[in-house]
Amino acid sequence: MRDVRTDFHVPRDIRQPRVGARLIVACLAKDCERASLMDPRTLFGARRNWPVAGRSNRFRCQCGSREARVSYTVNTAQVDGPVCLDAVRLWF
């Protein structure tokens, strides 16, 4: 029997999917090395709405630049926690 007082419920929309493509957005500014790893399903919904891989002006970096390179990875979900920056750099 479950005890509702100690049960923890994780809403569906904030859980990371186990497998699937991830969106990588890397800033193309001259002195900037920032990159972001995101789940495109939660941001854009259906796959037909995802941005096309390549150069894009759709995203804005913290440095203020709008030039970015969009790419996708497959099956990069980490069960042990978030992906570290060194792992993101290996994908480029």
C-alpha positions as CSV (number, residue, x, y, z in Angstrom):
1,M,0.0,0.0,0.0
2,R,1.3,3.5,-0.9
3,D,1.6,6.2,1.6
4,V,0.6,9.5,0.0
5,R,2.4,11.5,2.7
6,T,5.8,10.2,1.7
7,D,5.2,9.6,-2.0
8,F,7.1,11.9,-4.3
9,H,5.5,12.6,-7.7
10,V,7.6,14.0,-10.6
11,P,5.5,15.7,-13.2
12,R,5.9,14.3,-16.7
13,D,7.0,17.5,-18.4
14,I,10.1,18.0,-16.3
15,R,11.6,14.5,-16.6
16,Q,14.3,14.0,-19.1
17,P,13.6,11.3,-21.7
18,R,15.9,8.2,-21.6
19,V,16.9,8.3,-25.2
20,G,16.6,10.6,-28.2
21,A,18.2,13.5,-29.9
22,R,19.5,16.5,-28.0
23,L,19.9,20.0,-29.5
24,I,23.3,21.6,-29.2
25,V,23.5,25.4,-29.8
26,A,27.1,26.7,-29.9
27,C,27.9,30.5,-30.1
28,L,29.9,31.5,-33.1
29,A,31.2,34.8,-31.7
30,K,34.9,35.3,-32.0
31,D,35.8,35.2,-28.3
32,C,32.9,33.2,-27.0
33,E,33.0,29.4,-26.3
34,R,29.6,29.0,-24.8
35,A,27.4,26.0,-25.9
36,S,24.0,24.8,-24.6
37,L,22.6,21.3,-24.6
38,M,18.8,21.2,-24.7
39,D,15.9,18.8,-25.1
40,P,14.2,20.0,-28.3
41,R,10.9,18.2,-27.5
42,T,10.1,20.4,-24.6
43,L,11.1,23.6,-26.5
44,F,9.6,23.0,-30.0
45,G,7.3,20.1,-29.7
46,A,7.0,17.9,-32.8
47,R,10.1,17.2,-34.8
48,R,8.9,19.2,-37.8
49,N,9.2,22.4,-35.7
50,W,12.8,21.8,-34.7
51,P,15.4,24.2,-36.1
52,V,17.5,22.9,-39.0
53,A,21.0,21.9,-38.2
54,G,23.6,24.5,-39.4
55,R,24.0,28.2,-38.8
56,S,21.2,30.0,-37.1
57,N,20.2,33.5,-35.9
58,R,17.3,32.1,-33.8
59,F,19.2,31.9,-30.4
60,R,20.9,34.6,-28.4
61,C,24.0,33.9,-26.4
62,Q,24.8,35.5,-23.0
63,C,27.6,37.5,-24.8
64,G,24.9,39.1,-27.0
65,S,25.7,37.4,-30.2
66,R,22.9,35.9,-32.4
67,E,25.2,33.8,-34.6
68,A,25.0,30.2,-33.5
69,R,25.7,26.7,-34.9
70,V,22.8,24.2,-34.3
71,S,23.5,20.5,-34.3
72,Y,21.9,17.4,-32.9
73,T,23.2,14.4,-31.0
74,V,21.5,11.0,-30.4
75,N,21.1,9.0,-27.2
76,T,23.1,11.4,-24.9
77,A,20.9,11.2,-21.8
78,Q,23.0,10.7,-18.8
79,V,21.4,8.7,-16.0
80,D,24.1,9.9,-13.5
81,G,23.3,13.6,-13.9
82,P,23.7,16.5,-16.2
83,V,26.3,16.5,-19.1
84,C,29.5,18.2,-18.2
85,L,31.1,20.9,-20.4
86,D,34.0,18.7,-21.3
87,A,31.6,16.2,-22.8
88,V,29.9,18.8,-24.8
89,R,33.2,20.0,-26.2
90,L,33.9,16.5,-27.4
91,W,30.9,16.6,-29.7
92,F,32.3,19.4,-31.8
